[in-house]
Amino acid sequence: MFLNIVFLLAGFVALIFGADFLVKGAASIAKKFHISTLVIGLTVVAFGTSMPELTVGVTAALRNSTDIVLGNVIGSNIANILLILGICALVQPLIVKSTTVWKEIPLALAGMGLIFVEANDSLFDNIPSNAITRTDGVSLLVLFVIFMYYIFGLARNDRDAKANAESTKIQTYSTSLSVVYAFIGFGLLVLGGSLLVDNAVGIAEKAGLSQSLIGLTVVAIGTSLPELATSLIATIKGQNDIAIGNVIGSNIFNTFWILGASSSVAPLPVAANGSIDIAVGVAATLGLFIFMFVNGRHRLNRIEGLVFVLAYFAYMGFLIKQG
């Protein structure tokens, strides 16, 4: 068990550094081909920050550890809102842009609602077993492409969004070094995903825990660490748009891109309590949306942040009790 924990942590480290190297190399190569900073910021950088979750999802799907895939995505979405935004709001109340309130949060909520429908075949289609099928996965990927098209249109027409994307500092390296960085990053991601999935399964088996529980807790929190660091630093600097946008954007990517790609590789059976976890994700996103209108202002205050954090620990307690 001790070695499993050590290798699991090594997997997290490899994933984080792998994503960083891949983004550096790919962004530098894109810059050399005169691709605009706007496009790089919305594609290479955005996709790069989601690579740990994608790597874990695809690796777990290929190894038939499907409970970890769904647990990781749903657990990350819940942790992003309840834990990360809760902590950020405790540090400093978060003021949210109207576009985030009316467009991005509802899209994240719709995504979680769609997952709930797709994961409950027995409820909606009278099918004996519940699973997110390859067809569901393809539909999620199609919706993700539509979302990216919308983001590009928003960035081109919104001066603030365009300025934020184009303010991304991209360091360029020689072509050979850029390629080396990209390959190192890809290699570390593959290694990290393998270490994380194998040892998460090992810990679950040795501790008598379900893979779903490990995915919802340890794996989900671990792959959400980059989002926590980014949002917390942005909050301390008073950059509320980045703090909120990072979390909501990550949830949208997780739902449509990560889950779509993973379920396209292999169908994802839904565990017995899987619908409850998805419902918690829906409730967390809905709670964030409702809090935006308390007292008629688009902000998340410290009391609401505390409610989120306490709700997250209550959910963790429920998961541990369920085993």
C-alpha positions as CSV (number, residue, x, y, z in Angstrom):
1,M,0.0,0.0,0.0
2,F,2.8,2.4,0.9
3,L,4.5,2.0,-2.5
4,N,1.1,2.4,-4.2
5,I,0.7,5.8,-2.4
6,V,4.2,6.9,-3.4
7,F,3.7,5.9,-7.1
8,L,0.2,7.6,-7.0
9,L,1.8,10.9,-5.9
10,A,4.5,10.4,-8.5
11,G,1.8,10.1,-11.1
12,F,0.2,13.4,-10.0
13,V,3.6,15.1,-10.3
14,A,4.3,13.6,-13.7
15,L,0.8,14.7,-14.9
16,I,1.3,18.3,-13.7
17,F,4.8,18.7,-15.2
18,G,3.8,16.8,-18.3
19,A,1.0,19.2,-19.0
20,D,3.3,22.2,-18.4
21,F,6.0,20.9,-20.8
22,L,3.4,20.0,-23.5
23,V,1.8,23.5,-23.3
24,K,5.3,25.2,-23.5
25,G,6.4,23.1,-26.5
26,A,3.1,23.2,-28.4
27,A,2.5,26.9,-27.8
28,S,6.0,27.7,-28.9
29,I,5.6,25.6,-32.1
30,A,2.2,27.3,-32.8
31,K,3.8,30.7,-32.3
32,K,6.5,29.9,-34.8
33,F,3.8,29.1,-37.4
34,H,2.4,32.6,-36.8
35,I,-0.8,31.3,-35.2
36,S,-2.4,34.2,-33.3
37,T,-2.0,34.5,-29.5
38,L,-5.8,34.5,-29.3
39,V,-6.1,31.1,-30.9
40,I,-3.2,29.6,-28.9
41,G,-4.7,30.9,-25.6
42,L,-8.1,29.4,-26.4
43,T,-6.8,26.0,-27.6
44,V,-3.3,25.0,-26.7
45,V,-3.3,26.6,-23.2
46,A,-6.9,25.7,-22.4
47,F,-6.5,22.1,-23.6
48,G,-3.2,21.8,-21.8
49,T,-4.6,22.5,-18.4
50,S,-7.2,19.7,-19.0
51,M,-4.6,17.1,-20.1
52,P,-4.2,15.5,-16.6
53,E,-7.9,14.7,-16.5
54,L,-8.0,13.6,-20.1
55,T,-4.9,11.3,-19.7
56,V,-6.4,9.7,-16.6
57,G,-9.8,9.3,-18.3
58,V,-8.5,7.7,-21.5
59,T,-5.9,5.5,-19.6
60,A,-8.6,4.2,-17.2
61,A,-11.0,3.6,-20.0
62,L,-8.4,1.6,-22.0
63,R,-7.7,-0.5,-18.9
64,N,-11.4,-1.1,-18.2
65,S,-11.2,0.9,-14.9
66,T,-14.3,2.8,-15.9
67,D,-15.4,3.6,-12.4
68,I,-12.3,5.8,-12.0
69,V,-13.2,7.7,-15.2
70,L,-16.7,8.8,-14.2
71,G,-15.6,9.3,-10.6
72,N,-12.7,11.5,-11.6
73,V,-14.9,13.8,-13.9
74,I,-17.8,14.1,-11.5
75,G,-15.6,14.4,-8.4
76,S,-13.5,17.1,-10.1
77,N,-16.6,19.1,-11.1
78,I,-17.9,18.9,-7.5
79,A,-14.5,19.8,-6.0
80,N,-14.1,22.7,-8.4
81,I,-17.3,24.4,-7.3
82,L,-17.7,23.4,-3.6
83,L,-14.1,23.2,-2.5
84,I,-12.1,25.5,-4.8
85,L,-14.7,28.3,-5.2
86,G,-15.6,27.9,-1.6
87,I,-12.0,28.4,-0.4
88,C,-11.5,31.3,-2.8
89,A,-14.7,33.0,-1.5
90,L,-13.5,32.6,2.0
91,V,-10.2,34.4,1.1
92,Q,-12.0,37.2,-0.7
93,P,-15.7,37.6,-1.9
94,L,-15.9,36.9,-5.6
95,I,-17.6,39.3,-8.0
96,V,-18.8,37.5,-11.2
97,K,-19.2,39.0,-14.7
98,S,-22.8,38.9,-16.1
99,T,-21.6,36.8,-19.1
100,T,-20.4,34.1,-16.7
101,V,-23.7,34.2,-14.8
102,W,-25.9,34.1,-17.8
103,K,-23.9,31.9,-20.3
104,E,-21.1,29.9,-18.8
105,I,-22.7,28.7,-15.5
106,P,-25.9,27.7,-17.2
107,L,-23.9,25.8,-19.8
108,A,-22.0,24.0,-17.0
109,L,-25.4,23.2,-15.4
110,A,-26.8,22.0,-18.6
111,G,-23.8,19.7,-19.1
112,M,-24.2,18.1,-15.7
113,G,-28.0,17.7,-16.3
114,L,-27.2,16.0,-19.6
115,I,-24.8,13.6,-17.9
116,F,-27.5,12.8,-15.4
117,V,-29.9,11.9,-18.2
118,E,-27.3,9.8,-20.1
119,A,-26.3,8.0,-16.9
120,N,-29.9,6.9,-16.0
121,D,-31.0,4.7,-18.9
122,S,-33.1,2.6,-16.5
123,L,-35.0,5.8,-15.5
124,F,-35.5,7.5,-18.8
125,D,-35.4,4.6,-21.4
126,N,-36.4,1.5,-19.3
127,I,-33.1,-0.2,-20.0
128,P,-31.9,-2.6,-17.2
129,S,-28.4,-1.2,-16.8
130,N,-27.0,2.3,-16.7
131,A,-24.0,3.4,-18.8
132,I,-22.6,6.3,-20.7
133,T,-22.3,4.8,-24.1
134,R,-20.0,5.5,-27.1
135,T,-23.0,7.3,-28.7
136,D,-23.3,9.5,-25.6
137,G,-19.6,10.2,-25.8
138,V,-19.8,11.2,-29.4
139,S,-22.7,13.5,-28.7
140,L,-20.7,15.1,-25.9
141,L,-17.8,15.7,-28.2
142,V,-20.1,17.3,-30.8
143,L,-21.5,19.6,-28.2
144,F,-17.9,20.4,-27.1
145,V,-17.0,21.5,-30.7
146,I,-20.0,23.8,-30.7
147,F,-18.9,25.2,-27.4
148,M,-15.4,25.9,-28.7
149,Y,-17.0,27.6,-31.8
150,Y,-19.0,29.8,-29.4
151,I,-15.9,30.6,-27.3
152,F,-14.0,31.8,-30.4
153,G,-16.9,34.0,-31.5
154,L,-17.2,35.4,-28.0
155,A,-13.5,36.2,-27.9
156,R,-13.5,37.9,-31.2
157,N,-16.5,40.0,-30.4
158,D,-15.8,40.7,-26.7
159,R,-12.9,43.2,-26.2
160,D,-12.2,42.0,-22.7
161,A,-12.2,38.3,-23.6
162,K,-9.9,39.0,-26.6
163,A,-7.6,41.1,-24.4
164,N,-7.5,38.4,-21.8
165,A,-6.7,35.7,-24.4
166,E,-4.1,37.8,-26.2
167,S,-2.4,38.8,-22.9
168,T,-1.3,35.2,-22.5
169,K,2.5,35.3,-22.4
170,I,4.0,32.7,-24.7
171,Q,7.7,32.1,-24.6
172,T,9.2,30.8,-27.8
173,Y,12.1,28.3,-28.0
174,S,14.1,26.9,-30.9
175,T,12.1,24.5,-33.0
176,S,14.1,21.5,-31.8
177,L,13.7,22.4,-28.1
178,S,10.0,23.1,-28.6
179,V,9.6,19.6,-30.1
180,V,11.7,18.1,-27.3
181,Y,9.4,19.9,-24.7
182,A,6.3,18.6,-26.4
183,F,7.6,15.0,-26.5
184,I,8.7,15.2,-22.9
185,G,5.4,16.5,-21.9
186,F,3.5,13.8,-23.8
187,G,5.7,11.1,-22.3
188,L,5.2,12.4,-18.7
189,L,1.5,12.5,-19.3
190,V,1.4,8.9,-20.4
191,L,3.6,7.9,-17.5
192,G,1.7,9.9,-15.0
193,G,-1.7,8.6,-16.2
194,S,-0.4,5.0,-16.0
195,L,1.0,5.4,-12.6
196,L,-2.0,7.1,-11.2
197,V,-4.6,4.7,-12.6
198,D,-2.6,1.5,-11.7
199,N,-1.9,2.6,-8.2
200,A,-5.4,4.1,-7.6
201,V,-6.8,0.6,-8.5
202,G,-4.1,-1.0,-6.3
203,I,-5.1,1.2,-3.3
204,A,-8.8,0.5,-3.8
205,E,-8.2,-3.3,-3.9
206,K,-5.9,-3.4,-0.9
207,A,-8.1,-1.1,1.2
208,G,-11.3,-2.8,0.2
209,L,-12.6,0.4,-1.3
210,S,-14.5,0.9,-4.6
211,Q,-12.7,2.3,-7.6
212,S,-15.5,4.8,-7.8
213,L,-14.7,6.1,-4.3
214,I,-11.0,6.5,-5.1
215,G,-11.9,8.3,-8.4
216,L,-14.4,10.7,-6.6
217,T,-11.9,11.6,-3.9
218,V,-8.2,11.0,-4.2
219,V,-8.0,11.1,-8.1
220,A,-10.5,14.0,-8.4
221,I,-8.8,16.2,-5.8
222,G,-5.4,15.4,-7.2
223,T,-6.3,16.3,-10.8
224,S,-8.0,19.5,-9.6
225,L,-4.9,20.8,-7.8
226,P,-3.8,23.0,-10.9
227,E,-7.3,24.6,-10.8
228,L,-7.0,25.2,-7.1
229,A,-3.6,26.9,-7.4
230,T,-4.7,29.0,-10.4
231,S,-8.0,30.2,-8.8
232,L,-6.5,30.8,-5.4
233,I,-3.6,32.9,-6.8
234,A,-6.1,34.8,-9.0
235,T,-8.3,35.5,-6.0
236,I,-5.4,36.8,-3.9
237,K,-4.5,39.1,-6.8
238,G,-8.1,40.3,-7.1
239,Q,-8.6,38.7,-10.5
240,N,-12.1,37.4,-9.9
241,D,-12.8,36.7,-13.6
242,I,-9.9,34.3,-13.8
243,A,-10.7,32.6,-10.5
244,I,-14.4,31.9,-11.5
245,G,-13.7,31.4,-15.3
246,N,-11.0,28.8,-14.6
247,V,-13.3,26.7,-12.5
248,I,-16.4,26.9,-14.7
249,G,-14.3,26.4,-17.9
250,S,-12.7,23.4,-16.3
251,N,-16.1,21.9,-15.5
252,I,-17.3,22.4,-19.1
253,F,-14.1,20.8,-20.4
254,N,-14.5,17.9,-18.0
255,T,-18.1,17.2,-18.9
256,F,-18.0,17.6,-22.7
257,W,-14.4,16.9,-23.6
258,I,-12.9,14.6,-21.0
259,L,-16.1,12.5,-20.5
260,G,-16.9,12.6,-24.2
261,A,-13.4,11.3,-25.2
262,S,-13.3,8.7,-22.5
263,S,-16.7,7.2,-23.1
264,S,-15.9,7.2,-26.9
265,V,-13.0,4.9,-26.1
266,A,-15.1,2.5,-23.9
267,P,-18.6,2.6,-22.5
268,L,-18.7,3.7,-18.9
269,P,-21.0,1.7,-16.7
270,V,-22.5,3.8,-13.9
271,A,-21.9,2.5,-10.3
272,A,-24.9,1.8,-8.0
273,N,-24.6,5.2,-6.3
274,G,-23.3,7.0,-9.4
275,S,-26.6,8.8,-10.0
276,I,-26.3,10.3,-6.5
277,D,-22.9,11.7,-7.2
278,I,-24.0,13.2,-10.5
279,A,-27.0,14.7,-8.7
280,V,-24.6,16.3,-6.2
281,G,-22.7,17.8,-9.1
282,V,-26.0,19.2,-10.6
283,A,-27.0,20.6,-7.1
284,A,-23.6,22.2,-6.6
285,T,-23.7,24.0,-10.0
286,L,-27.3,25.0,-9.4
287,G,-26.4,26.3,-6.0
288,L,-23.7,28.5,-7.5
289,F,-26.2,29.8,-10.0
290,I,-28.8,30.6,-7.3
291,F,-26.2,32.3,-5.1
292,M,-25.5,34.7,-7.9
293,F,-29.0,36.2,-7.3
294,V,-29.1,36.3,-3.5
295,N,-29.6,40.0,-2.6
296,G,-29.6,40.8,-6.3
297,R,-25.9,40.8,-6.9
298,H,-23.5,38.7,-8.9
299,R,-21.1,37.7,-6.2
300,L,-20.1,34.8,-3.9
301,N,-19.5,36.0,-0.4
302,R,-17.7,34.4,2.5
303,I,-20.8,32.9,4.1
304,E,-21.7,31.3,0.8
305,G,-18.1,30.1,0.4
306,L,-18.3,28.5,3.9
307,V,-21.6,26.8,2.9
308,F,-19.8,25.4,-0.1
309,V,-16.8,24.1,1.8
310,L,-19.0,22.6,4.6
311,A,-21.2,20.9,1.9
312,Y,-18.0,19.4,0.3
313,F,-16.8,17.9,3.5
314,A,-20.3,16.6,4.3
315,Y,-20.3,15.0,0.8
316,M,-16.8,13.5,1.6
317,G,-18.2,12.1,4.8
318,F,-21.1,10.5,2.9
319,L,-18.7,8.9,0.4
320,I,-16.5,7.5,3.1
321,K,-19.5,6.1,5.0
322,Q,-20.8,4.4,1.8
323,G,-17.3,3.0,1.2
